Amino acid sequence: MRITNQVVASKLSAYLQFRIKLPQLVDWAENAIMEGEFGGKNSHALAEVVGRIGLADVREFGLTWEDCSGILNALGYTAHVDIIGANQRPLGSSYWREKAAHYDTHGGVSTKKAAANKDHYYVERRPDGYYAGIRGGAERAGFTGPTQESVITQIQRSKPDAPIHVERVRDTDRGGRDKWRSA
């Protein structure tokens, strides 16, 4: 595996956006140090950066926001933070396109199919582990929370009569995440 500035920046970005957790980032860094190929004129500095990330699970080292920002700056990137209200978490259109493609392929309810049900709400797990409550046909989540229950409660308080559909949260021998049930 070839380790470049872009590869390291991408991994740090995934960590900072809660798409991967610290143990996953550390595992990646440890594997990169052992098996990675550091080439180019900054290979020594790049190996030091990846080694530093590999120590992030040790209490004395950790990995603070300042550490991540400094590493990204050293790699030629700038970290940027957007502060958004808890119920206004934006979900990138690529996320919903992927969901729609998955559901179209696997027979579930996609945002395209849900467009006819604008009064219905759909609770789905996001890649960062949070749950999103989205109105049929909407582009963004209207409600978010750490659990399905918290999102369902928010929707019920706001729209007491709205039908709510919940995504299956695990794959089983009888079905996967492409299945829905009423809340």
C-alpha positions as CSV (number, residue, x, y, z in Angstrom):
1,M,0.0,0.0,0.0
2,R,1.4,3.4,-1.1
3,I,1.2,6.0,1.6
4,T,0.8,9.6,0.4
5,N,-0.1,12.9,1.9
6,Q,-3.6,12.5,0.4
7,V,-4.1,9.1,1.9
8,V,-3.1,10.3,5.4
9,A,-5.3,13.4,5.1
10,S,-8.2,11.3,4.0
11,K,-7.9,9.0,7.0
12,L,-7.7,12.0,9.4
13,S,-10.7,13.5,7.7
14,A,-12.7,10.3,8.2
15,Y,-11.7,10.3,11.9
16,L,-12.6,14.0,12.4
17,Q,-15.9,13.5,10.7
18,F,-16.7,10.5,13.0
19,R,-16.8,8.1,10.0
20,I,-14.1,6.0,11.7
21,K,-13.2,5.7,15.4
22,L,-9.8,6.2,17.0
23,P,-9.0,2.4,17.2
24,Q,-9.7,2.1,13.5
25,L,-7.4,5.1,12.7
26,V,-4.7,3.7,15.0
27,D,-4.9,0.2,13.4
28,W,-4.6,1.7,9.9
29,A,-1.6,3.7,11.0
30,E,0.1,0.7,12.6
31,N,-0.5,-1.4,9.5
32,A,0.8,1.5,7.3
33,I,4.0,1.7,9.3
34,M,4.6,-2.0,9.0
35,E,3.4,-2.7,5.5
36,G,3.2,0.7,3.8
37,E,5.4,2.1,1.1
38,F,6.5,5.7,1.9
39,G,8.0,7.2,-1.2
40,G,8.9,10.6,-2.5
41,K,11.0,13.5,-1.1
42,N,9.0,13.8,2.2
43,S,8.8,10.1,2.9
44,H,10.6,10.4,6.3
45,A,8.3,13.2,7.5
46,L,5.2,11.2,6.3
47,A,6.4,8.1,8.1
48,E,6.8,10.2,11.3
49,V,3.3,11.6,11.0
50,V,1.8,8.1,10.5
51,G,3.8,6.8,13.4
52,R,2.5,9.7,15.6
53,I,-1.1,8.7,14.6
54,G,-0.3,5.1,15.5
55,L,0.4,6.2,19.1
56,A,-2.8,8.1,19.5
57,D,-4.4,5.3,21.6
58,V,-1.7,5.7,24.2
59,R,-3.0,8.0,27.0
60,E,0.3,10.0,27.1
61,F,0.1,10.8,23.4
62,G,-3.6,11.1,22.5
63,L,-4.8,12.9,19.4
64,T,-6.2,16.4,20.0
65,W,-7.8,18.7,17.5
66,E,-4.6,20.8,17.5
67,D,-2.6,17.7,16.7
68,C,-4.9,16.8,13.8
69,S,-4.9,20.4,12.5
70,G,-1.1,20.5,12.7
71,I,-0.7,17.2,10.9
72,L,-3.0,18.3,8.1
73,N,-1.1,21.6,7.8
74,A,2.2,19.7,7.6
75,L,0.6,17.6,4.8
76,G,-0.5,20.7,2.9
77,Y,-4.2,20.6,4.0
78,T,-6.3,22.9,6.1
79,A,-8.9,21.7,8.5
80,H,-12.2,23.5,8.5
81,V,-15.1,23.2,11.0
82,D,-18.7,24.0,10.4
83,I,-20.9,24.5,13.4
84,I,-24.5,23.5,12.7
85,G,-27.6,23.2,14.9
86,A,-28.2,19.7,16.3
87,N,-31.4,19.3,14.2
88,Q,-29.8,20.8,11.1
89,R,-27.0,18.3,10.5
90,P,-26.4,18.3,6.7
91,L,-26.2,15.0,5.0
92,G,-24.3,15.2,1.8
93,S,-26.2,14.4,-1.4
94,S,-23.7,11.6,-2.1
95,Y,-24.8,9.9,1.1
96,W,-28.5,10.0,-0.1
97,R,-27.6,9.0,-3.6
98,E,-25.8,5.9,-2.2
99,K,-28.8,5.1,0.0
100,A,-31.2,5.5,-2.9
101,A,-29.0,3.3,-5.1
102,H,-28.8,0.7,-2.3
103,Y,-32.6,0.7,-1.8
104,D,-33.4,0.7,-5.5
105,T,-31.1,-2.4,-5.8
106,H,-32.3,-4.2,-2.7
107,G,-36.1,-3.5,-2.7
108,G,-36.3,-1.0,0.2
109,V,-37.7,2.5,0.3
110,S,-35.4,5.0,-1.4
111,T,-35.7,8.8,-1.2
112,K,-37.0,8.6,-4.8
113,K,-39.8,6.2,-3.8
114,A,-40.5,8.1,-0.6
115,A,-41.1,11.3,-2.6
116,A,-44.7,10.3,-3.0
117,N,-45.0,10.0,0.8
118,K,-44.0,13.5,1.8
119,D,-46.0,13.2,5.1
120,H,-44.0,10.1,6.1
121,Y,-40.7,10.1,8.0
122,Y,-37.9,7.7,7.7
123,V,-35.3,7.0,10.4
124,E,-32.0,5.7,9.1
125,R,-28.6,5.1,10.6
126,R,-25.9,7.5,9.2
127,P,-22.3,6.5,8.5
128,D,-21.2,8.4,11.6
129,G,-23.3,6.2,13.8
130,Y,-26.0,8.8,14.5
131,Y,-29.6,8.4,13.3
132,A,-31.4,10.8,10.9
133,G,-35.1,11.4,10.6
134,I,-35.9,12.5,7.1
135,R,-39.2,13.5,5.6
136,G,-40.1,11.7,2.4
137,G,-38.5,13.4,-0.6
138,A,-36.3,15.7,1.5
139,E,-32.7,16.3,0.9
140,R,-31.6,16.8,4.5
141,A,-32.4,15.4,7.8
142,G,-34.9,17.3,9.9
143,F,-34.1,15.4,13.1
144,T,-30.9,13.7,14.3
145,G,-29.9,11.8,17.5
146,P,-27.6,9.1,18.9
147,T,-30.5,6.5,18.9
148,Q,-33.5,5.6,16.8
149,E,-35.7,6.2,19.9
150,S,-34.4,9.8,20.3
151,V,-35.1,10.6,16.7
152,I,-38.6,9.0,16.8
153,T,-39.4,11.0,19.9
154,Q,-38.3,14.2,18.2
155,I,-40.5,13.5,15.2
156,Q,-43.5,12.5,17.4
157,R,-43.2,15.8,19.3
158,S,-43.1,17.8,16.1
159,K,-45.5,15.8,14.0
160,P,-47.6,13.6,16.2
161,D,-49.7,12.1,13.4
162,A,-46.9,11.5,10.9
163,P,-46.2,7.9,10.0
164,I,-42.7,6.9,10.9
165,H,-40.7,4.1,9.2
166,V,-37.5,2.7,10.8
167,E,-34.6,1.1,9.0
168,R,-33.6,-2.3,10.3
169,V,-30.3,-1.7,12.2
170,R,-28.6,-5.0,11.6
171,D,-28.3,-7.7,9.0
172,T,-29.9,-11.0,9.8
173,D,-30.4,-14.3,7.9
174,R,-33.9,-13.0,7.1
175,G,-33.0,-9.6,5.8
176,G,-30.7,-6.6,6.0
177,R,-30.7,-2.9,6.4
178,D,-32.8,-2.5,3.3
179,K,-36.0,-3.5,5.2
180,W,-38.3,-1.1,7.0
181,R,-40.8,-1.4,9.8
182,S,-43.3,1.0,11.3
183,A,-42.2,2.7,14.5
